[in-house]
Amino acid sequence: MSYKISYIGTVAIGVEELGGRILSFTLPEGGKVPEEFKEGDEVELSISSAHPAVIAMGHNTGYYEIKHIASGKVLRTFHKDDEWKVK
């Protein structure tokens, strides 16, 4: 499934699903969105989840990859940086 970049901020990037729902991903500390990424560009999302036992031990190693279709560049954001959104 492809998405479109909705916004690019200094600490987060937003991608829009078909139908208008916007997903926001916190950038890693000191991280930047690659210059090739522009609002309205198509991207693909993939997820790499940490095993529940690893998370229970306090080590959430899961991440999302946001792949820019036109350039092939990939931005990785980490689940641990967004846990506050679901606590």
Secondary structure by P-SEA (a helix, b strand, c coil): cccccccccccbbbbbcccbbbbbbbccccccccccccccbbbbbbbbbccaaaaaacccccbbbbbcccccbbbbbbccccccccc
